[in-house]
Amino acid sequence: PNPFNPATTVSYDLSKSGEVSLVVYNILGRMVATLVSGYQEAGTYRIIWDAGNEISSGMYFIKLQSGDFMQINKAILLK
């Protein structure tokens, strides 16, 4: 769900196996969380991002990168 508080589920599908990076950035472009970093087989995945008390309300960008594929989605955290 968007907006979310304090956790959200990030779902993604990989059409082929390979190195995967799923990183959260704040509005200033600073990395605030690494959700996935490493090799994953092709398939469907769900990762829970728990922003907890450490991250303030605001807009964040979740960047998924695998091989030549890259996708960025925004998420709004309301506390």
N, CA, C and O of each residue as an XYZ file, in Angstrom:
316
protein
N       0.820     -1.207      0.000
C       0.000      0.000      0.000
C       0.855      1.258      0.000
O       1.971      1.266      0.520
N       0.337      2.285     -0.569
C       1.066      3.544     -0.661
C       0.079      4.669     -0.402
O      -0.829      4.818     -1.220
N       0.158      5.453      0.618
C       1.256      5.506      1.598
C       1.213      4.324      2.575
O       0.216      3.608      2.679
N       2.329      4.150      3.283
C       2.430      3.046      4.234
C       2.945      3.538      5.568
O       3.524      4.620      5.662
N       2.729      2.724      6.619
C       3.212      3.037      7.954
C       3.147      1.770      8.786
O       2.057      1.207      8.886
N       4.173      1.290      9.369
C       5.582      1.601      9.182
C       6.275      0.644      8.224
O       7.477      0.759      7.984
N       5.498     -0.323      7.665
C       6.125     -1.318      6.782
C       5.304     -1.484      5.507
O       4.098     -1.241      5.487
N       5.987     -1.903      4.447
C       5.316     -2.185      3.184
C       5.982     -3.396      2.544
O       7.141     -3.703      2.825
N       5.242     -4.075      1.684
C       5.765     -5.233      0.978
C       6.125     -4.835     -0.445
O       5.307     -4.265     -1.167
N       7.345     -5.138     -0.839
C       7.819     -4.872     -2.194
C       7.841     -6.210     -2.932
O       8.554     -7.134     -2.539
N       7.059     -6.302     -3.997
C       6.992     -7.524     -4.794
C       7.638     -7.298     -6.146
O       7.514     -6.220     -6.729
N       8.334     -8.319     -6.649
C       8.946     -8.206     -7.970
C       9.137     -9.580     -8.576
O       9.254    -10.582     -7.871
N       9.167     -9.605     -9.899
C       9.372    -10.831    -10.664
C      10.680    -10.743    -11.424
O      10.988     -9.711    -12.021
N      11.445    -11.812    -11.405
C      12.673    -11.901    -12.185
C      12.456    -12.902    -13.311
O      12.118    -14.059    -13.062
N      12.649    -12.459    -14.547
C      12.461    -13.352    -15.687
C      13.653    -14.284    -15.892
O      13.527    -15.343    -16.506
N      14.821    -13.872    -15.365
C      15.993    -14.740    -15.427
C      16.848    -14.544    -14.187
O      16.798    -13.497    -13.541
N      17.620    -15.547    -13.867
C      18.484    -15.523    -12.691
C      19.621    -14.526    -12.891
O      20.042    -14.259    -14.016
N      20.109    -13.982    -11.775
C      21.238    -13.067    -11.854
C      21.394    -12.246    -10.588
O      20.673    -12.438     -9.610
N      22.344    -11.334    -10.624
C      22.588    -10.426     -9.508
C      21.438     -9.430     -9.414
O      21.019     -8.851    -10.416
N      20.938     -9.241     -8.209
C      19.801     -8.358     -7.974
C      20.157     -7.359     -6.892
O      20.792     -7.694     -5.891
N      19.730     -6.119     -7.117
C      19.904     -5.054     -6.135
C      18.558     -4.375     -5.944
O      17.938     -3.935     -6.912
N      18.104     -4.289     -4.699
C      16.866     -3.604     -4.350
C      17.208     -2.638     -3.228
O      17.431     -3.042     -2.087
N      17.245     -1.342     -3.573
C      17.758     -0.322     -2.665
C      16.738      0.796     -2.522
O      16.051      1.150     -3.480
N      16.644      1.355     -1.303
C      15.732      2.463     -1.026
C      16.554      3.744     -0.879
O      17.563      3.778     -0.174
N      16.091      4.807     -1.571
C      16.741      6.117     -1.521
C      15.751      7.154     -1.014
O      14.547      7.043     -1.245
N      16.272      8.174     -0.315
C      15.405      9.272      0.096
C      15.291     10.297     -1.027
O      15.873     10.113     -2.096
N      14.559     11.356     -0.795
C      14.296     12.361     -1.827
C      15.579     13.079     -2.270
O      15.628     13.645     -3.362
N      16.610     13.055     -1.426
C      17.888     13.683     -1.764
C      18.824     12.739     -2.519
O      19.928     13.126     -2.902
N      18.376     11.499     -2.732
C      19.191     10.529     -3.457
C      20.145      9.751     -2.579
O      21.008      9.034     -3.085
N      20.004      9.880     -1.264
C      20.858      9.137     -0.339
C      20.245      7.763     -0.055
O      19.041      7.641      0.172
N      21.080      6.752     -0.071
C      20.622      5.401      0.210
C      20.248      5.288      1.684
O      21.029      5.670      2.556
N      19.052      4.762      1.965
C      18.613      4.597      3.353
C      18.464      3.129      3.747
O      18.460      2.809      4.936
N      18.342      2.235      2.768
C      18.208      0.811      3.083
C      18.558     -0.031      1.865
O      18.239      0.331      0.732
N      19.213     -1.153      2.110
C      19.447     -2.160      1.083
C      18.588     -3.362      1.444
O      18.805     -4.010      2.468
N      17.613     -3.651      0.594
C      16.685     -4.742      0.869
C      17.172     -6.063      0.291
O      16.961     -7.118      0.888
N      17.822     -6.010     -0.868
C      18.364     -7.208     -1.512
C      19.671     -6.826     -2.189
O      19.774     -5.777     -2.824
N      20.655     -7.682     -2.044
C      21.926     -7.496     -2.738
C      22.559     -8.873     -2.917
O      23.113     -9.440     -1.976
N      22.469     -9.402     -4.140
C      23.054    -10.710     -4.375
C      22.347    -11.473     -5.478
O      21.457    -10.952     -6.150
N      22.757    -12.698     -5.644
C      22.245    -13.548     -6.707
C      20.878    -14.110     -6.324
O      20.676    -14.551     -5.192
N      19.940    -14.093     -7.276
C      18.637    -14.706     -7.066
C      18.231    -15.462     -8.322
O      18.526    -15.044     -9.442
N      17.549    -16.580     -8.114
C      17.008    -17.359     -9.220
C      15.799    -16.638     -9.807
O      15.193    -15.797     -9.144
N      15.450    -16.966    -11.046
C      14.244    -16.414    -11.666
C      13.038    -16.816    -10.821
O      12.982    -17.920    -10.280
N      12.069    -15.894    -10.717
C      10.872    -16.194     -9.939
C      10.244    -14.939     -9.376
O      10.610    -13.822     -9.741
N       9.297    -15.138     -8.486
C       8.568    -14.048     -7.851
C       9.034    -13.919     -6.406
O       9.189    -14.915     -5.699
N       9.255    -12.681     -5.977
C       9.765    -12.416     -4.638
C       8.938    -11.342     -3.952
O       8.348    -10.476     -4.597
N       8.910    -11.423     -2.621
C       8.274    -10.407     -1.786
C       9.229    -10.087     -0.652
O       9.699    -10.977      0.058
N       9.505     -8.812     -0.495
C      10.405     -8.347      0.553
C       9.643     -7.329      1.394
O       8.977     -6.452      0.842
N       9.729     -7.428      2.711
C       9.094     -6.446      3.582
C      10.123     -5.399      3.973
O      11.186     -5.720      4.504
N       9.790     -4.132      3.702
C      10.618     -3.018      4.147
C       9.950     -2.425      5.370
O       8.870     -1.843      5.281
N      10.600     -2.576      6.513
C      10.100     -2.013      7.765
C      10.899     -0.752      8.062
O      12.063     -0.816      8.457
N      10.256      0.394      7.864
C      10.931      1.679      8.070
C      11.129      1.970      9.548
O      11.992      2.772      9.905
N      10.351      1.336     10.412
C      10.516      1.475     11.856
C      10.551      2.915     12.320
O       9.914      3.787     11.729
N      11.299      3.159     13.380
C      11.409      4.504     13.955
C      12.621      5.268     13.433
O      12.782      6.452     13.727
N      13.470      4.601     12.665
C      14.731      5.204     12.231
C      14.582      6.120     11.031
O      15.444      6.963     10.786
N      13.498      5.967     10.279
C      13.333      6.722      9.039
C      12.134      7.643      9.196
O      11.081      7.225      9.678
N      12.296      8.895      8.787
C      11.229      9.879      8.946
C      10.216      9.802      7.809
O      10.477      9.207      6.764
N       9.062     10.412      8.032
C       8.023     10.482      7.014
C       8.554     11.183      5.777
O       9.404     12.069      5.870
N       8.049     10.784      4.618
C       8.457     11.429      3.376
C       8.355     10.485      2.196
O       7.857      9.365      2.307
N       8.845     10.972      1.055
C       8.833     10.182     -0.172
C      10.170      9.465     -0.321
O      11.233     10.036     -0.078
N      10.089      8.207     -0.724
C      11.275      7.390     -0.934
C      11.177      6.718     -2.295
O      10.086      6.535     -2.835
N      12.326      6.355     -2.838
C      12.387      5.689     -4.130
C      13.008      4.317     -3.949
O      14.071      4.179     -3.344
N      12.335      3.303     -4.481
C      12.812      1.925     -4.383
C      13.301      1.515     -5.762
O      12.526      1.447     -6.716
N      14.598      1.243     -5.855
C      15.230      0.933     -7.143
C      15.560     -0.551     -7.218
O      16.300     -1.081     -6.389
N      14.996     -1.214     -8.230
C      15.277     -2.618     -8.514
C      16.166     -2.684     -9.738
O      15.842     -2.114    -10.780
N      17.293     -3.382     -9.615
C      18.199     -3.546    -10.747
C      18.625     -5.004    -10.834
O      19.041     -5.615     -9.849
N      18.508     -5.546    -12.056
C      18.918     -6.923    -12.320
C      19.382     -6.993    -13.768
O      18.578     -6.845    -14.689
N      20.665     -7.217    -13.969
C      21.211     -7.242    -15.327
C      20.993     -5.896    -16.006
O      21.358     -4.858    -15.454
N      20.400     -5.904    -17.199
C      20.123     -4.674    -17.934
C      18.817     -4.013    -17.512
O      18.509     -2.910    -17.964
N      18.048     -4.672    -16.652
C      16.751     -4.157    -16.238
C      16.880     -3.272    -15.010
O      17.596     -3.602    -14.065
N      16.172     -2.128    -15.033
C      16.123     -1.246    -13.873
C      14.734     -0.639    -13.782
O      14.164     -0.221    -14.790
N      14.194     -0.594    -12.574
C      12.884      0.010    -12.348
C      12.925      0.770    -11.028
O      13.497      0.303    -10.043
N      12.306      1.954    -11.027
C      12.236      2.764     -9.814
C      10.771      3.048     -9.512
O      10.025      3.508    -10.377
N      10.368      2.768     -8.273
C       9.016      3.071     -7.804
C       9.112      3.990     -6.598
O      10.090      3.952     -5.852
N       8.090      4.815     -6.413
C       8.110      5.681     -5.235
C       7.207      5.118     -4.154
O       6.216      4.442     -4.428
N       7.577      5.415     -2.927
C       6.805      4.988     -1.760
C       6.725      6.163     -0.814
O       7.702      6.889     -0.632
N       5.566      6.352     -0.213
C       5.360      7.461      0.706
C       5.148      6.891      2.113
O       4.233      6.104      2.356
N       6.013      7.310      3.016
C       5.949      6.876      4.400
C       5.262      7.966      5.212
O       5.734      9.102      5.251
N       4.147      7.628      5.863
C       3.424      8.549      6.745
C       3.429      7.968      8.140
O       3.008      6.831      8.356
N       3.906      8.753      9.080
C       3.926      8.305     10.477
C       2.973      9.122     11.295
O       2.844      8.900     12.498
